Each structure stands twice: as C-alpha cells, then as structure tokens.
Amino acid sequence: MRTIVLIIALVLLAIFAVLNTNALMFPHTLSLGFVTYRGVPMGLILLIVATLLTLVFYFWAGITGLRAQADSAKLLRDMEALRVSLDQQEGSRFAQLQTHLDERFRVLEAARGGAGADVSALTGRVDALQKDVNLQLAQMDDYLKSKLG
C-alpha cells in the first residue's frame, strides 16, 4: 500500500513538473544568508526537495514496519519459550499426581482387598485422561509452531 502511495505521489510530481516546466525553470535570486545566488531555478529546487522528502518518509515508514515485525517475532519467541517451560512444569505436576494416585490406590487396594477391579478401572481412567491431556498439549504445540513459522 505504501509503495502505491509513493508511486502516485511521484507520478503527480512528475506530471506537475512537465506541465509547469517554464515556471519551474524561471530564474530567481536565492539568498542563504551568507551568500546570494542569481538565476537559480527555485521551483526545480523545491520539486527536488519534495521528491527527496517523499522518498525519506517512505523508507522511514518501511523501517518502522520492520521494527514492529521484529518486535512481534521476539514476542512470539518469548511466548513459545514460556509455553515450553509451562509444559515442563505441568508434566512434572502430572507425574507427581500420578505417583500420589498410585500410592493411594495401593493403600486402598490393600485395605479393601476385593475392590481390585474398581481400583484398576480407576487407574485405567487416570491413564486415559493423562494421554488425552498429553495429546491436547501436543496439538497446541503443533499449532504454535505452525504460527511461528
């Protein structure tokens, strides 16, 4: 979009220059304070300055856009590192929970004796839930990696 605006501005300046060549080339007296020039085409100088300013602002806007993209890429990298760290912490919590539940099931199994089928069913359900959570984390990981490129 910026390129189109730049091209339009430069084309309009060129058309203006072609239509007003005599006025742009008309000699004027130019005083810079410490020196005076006679017969200088002031209109041409102003046209060149306008063209240069247009190009400067175009490149300045491009650099600003590149900085914004770099900042967003850095933020995405930081978010990915945070997600990996949180996944590791959550994995260790699941391992602790699994160890605690296994210990509690063993205690319950020893206390009830005949309820072993219920305990094994609950253990199977906990394992299935853990697999489901791991699958969802893997899907989120794949999604974030595809968005990061």
C-alpha positions as CSV (number, residue, x, y, z in Angstrom):
1,M,0.0,0.0,0.0
2,R,2.8,2.4,0.9
3,T,4.5,1.6,-2.5
4,I,1.4,2.5,-4.4
5,V,1.1,5.8,-2.5
6,L,4.7,6.6,-3.2
7,I,4.3,5.8,-6.9
8,I,1.2,8.0,-7.1
9,A,3.0,10.9,-5.3
10,L,6.0,10.7,-7.6
11,V,3.8,10.4,-10.7
12,L,1.8,13.5,-9.6
13,L,5.1,15.4,-9.0
14,A,6.4,14.4,-12.5
15,I,3.1,15.5,-14.1
16,F,3.3,18.8,-12.2
17,A,6.9,19.3,-13.4
18,V,6.1,18.5,-17.1
19,L,3.1,20.9,-17.1
20,N,4.9,23.7,-15.4
21,T,8.5,23.4,-16.8
22,N,8.7,27.1,-17.7
23,A,7.7,28.2,-14.2
24,L,10.0,25.7,-12.5
25,M,13.0,26.8,-14.6
26,F,12.3,30.6,-14.1
27,P,15.5,32.2,-12.7
28,H,15.2,33.6,-9.1
29,T,17.6,35.1,-6.7
30,L,18.4,32.8,-3.8
31,S,19.9,34.1,-0.6
32,L,21.3,31.7,2.0
33,G,22.2,34.4,4.5
34,F,26.0,34.4,3.9
35,V,25.9,34.0,0.1
36,T,23.5,35.1,-2.7
37,Y,22.9,33.2,-5.9
38,R,21.4,34.8,-9.0
39,G,19.5,33.0,-11.7
40,V,18.7,29.8,-9.7
41,P,15.6,27.8,-10.8
42,M,13.9,27.9,-7.3
43,G,10.9,25.8,-8.5
44,L,13.1,23.0,-9.6
45,I,15.0,23.0,-6.3
46,L,11.7,22.8,-4.4
47,L,10.5,20.0,-6.6
48,I,13.6,18.0,-6.0
49,V,13.4,18.6,-2.2
50,A,9.7,17.5,-2.2
51,T,10.7,14.3,-4.1
52,L,13.6,13.6,-1.7
53,L,11.3,14.1,1.3
54,T,8.7,11.7,-0.1
55,L,11.4,9.1,-0.5
56,V,12.8,9.7,3.0
57,F,9.3,9.3,4.6
58,Y,8.7,6.2,2.5
59,F,11.8,4.5,3.7
60,W,11.2,5.7,7.3
61,A,7.8,4.1,7.3
62,G,9.4,0.8,5.9
63,I,11.9,0.7,8.7
64,T,9.2,1.4,11.3
65,G,7.2,-1.6,9.9
66,L,10.3,-3.8,10.0
67,R,10.9,-2.9,13.7
68,A,7.3,-3.7,14.5
69,Q,7.6,-7.1,12.8
70,A,10.8,-7.8,14.7
71,D,9.2,-6.9,18.0
72,S,6.2,-9.2,17.3
73,A,8.6,-12.0,16.3
74,K,10.5,-11.6,19.5
75,L,7.3,-11.7,21.5
76,L,6.2,-14.9,19.8
77,R,9.6,-16.5,20.6
78,D,9.2,-15.4,24.2
79,M,5.7,-16.9,24.3
80,E,7.0,-20.1,22.8
81,A,9.7,-20.4,25.5
82,L,7.2,-19.6,28.2
83,R,4.8,-22.3,26.8
84,V,7.6,-24.9,26.8
85,S,8.5,-24.0,30.4
86,L,4.9,-24.3,31.5
87,D,4.5,-27.6,29.7
88,Q,7.5,-29.0,31.5
89,Q,6.2,-27.8,34.9
90,E,2.8,-29.2,34.1
91,G,4.3,-32.6,33.1
92,S,6.2,-32.8,36.4
93,R,2.9,-32.0,38.3
94,F,1.2,-34.8,36.4
95,A,4.0,-37.2,37.3
96,Q,3.7,-36.2,40.9
97,L,-0.1,-36.6,40.8
98,Q,0.3,-40.0,39.1
99,T,2.7,-41.1,41.8
100,H,0.4,-39.9,44.6
101,L,-2.6,-41.6,43.0
102,D,-0.8,-44.8,42.5
103,E,0.3,-44.8,46.1
104,R,-3.3,-44.0,47.3
105,F,-4.7,-46.8,45.0
106,R,-2.2,-49.3,46.5
107,V,-3.3,-48.3,50.0
108,L,-7.0,-48.6,49.1
109,E,-6.4,-51.9,47.3
110,A,-4.6,-53.3,50.3
111,A,-7.4,-52.0,52.6
112,R,-10.3,-53.3,50.6
113,G,-8.8,-56.4,49.1
114,G,-11.8,-57.3,46.9
115,A,-12.2,-54.0,45.2
116,G,-9.2,-54.5,43.0
117,A,-11.2,-54.4,39.8
118,D,-12.5,-50.9,40.7
119,V,-9.1,-49.6,41.5
120,S,-7.7,-51.0,38.2
121,A,-10.6,-49.4,36.4
122,L,-9.8,-46.0,38.0
123,T,-6.1,-46.4,37.2
124,G,-7.0,-47.1,33.6
125,R,-9.2,-44.0,33.5
126,V,-6.5,-41.8,35.0
127,D,-4.1,-43.1,32.4
128,A,-6.6,-42.4,29.6
129,L,-7.1,-38.8,30.9
130,Q,-3.3,-38.3,31.1
131,K,-2.9,-39.5,27.5
132,D,-5.7,-37.1,26.4
133,V,-4.1,-34.2,28.1
134,N,-0.7,-35.1,26.5
135,L,-2.4,-35.2,23.1
136,Q,-4.0,-31.8,23.6
137,L,-0.7,-30.3,24.7
138,A,1.0,-31.8,21.6
139,Q,-1.7,-30.3,19.4
140,M,-1.3,-26.9,21.0
141,D,2.5,-27.2,20.4
142,D,2.0,-28.1,16.7
143,Y,-0.4,-25.1,16.3
144,L,2.0,-22.6,17.9
145,K,4.9,-24.0,15.8
146,S,2.9,-23.5,12.7
147,K,2.0,-20.0,13.6
148,L,5.6,-19.1,14.5
149,G,6.8,-20.4,11.1
